[in-house]
């Protein structure tokens, strides 16, 4: 089976079954691509029994190939990756995105969440415009956590296993278990930081990727 941004846009469904499934995003960072902002990625995840088995993220302009296979570790251009392991939220650097939804209430929650986190305080918040690269930055140890609401399974499937194989954790924004079809994620270098982020966030109501109506 296949699930991808372009196939869904063409009217196909995005129901995830136990069957082996490729989840693809051929251009993660479309707005970056249009503006020639140099962070654009190809994201590929392979899922069996609703679990990610391996993932590939290619950051095209940087020429960085991130890969991970379940139980085999995570790598960038052949070099093994390890998350920072940071557990102190006050010493952390986070990554997120403002997203493409310009609904005033949604924007208010997004900005309020950033303010809540910055006021903890934390070292800062960054954004590069692609979910897959943001997550890979956590896997490298360059950032300590990534969170976002409103993205899709094809944004997360490739990089999700890169995070966990680099020693990080995936959580729902509620602090509960990560759900690939939920359109929301916290990817963190440690459970302590992930849970602290979840505690600060106001949740945005979202229609799931696998919603049938």
Secondary structure, 3 states (H helix, E strand, C coil): CEEEHHHHHCCCCCCCCCCCEEEEEEEECHHHHHHCCCCCEEEEEEEECCEEEEEEEEECCCCEEEEEECCCEEEECCEECCCCCCCCHHHCEEECCCCCCCCHHHHHHHHHHHHHHHCCCCCEEECCCCHHHHHHHHHHCCCCEEEEECCCHHHHHHHHHHHHHCCCEEECCCCCECCCCCCEEEEECCHHHHHHHHHHCCCCCCCCCCCCC
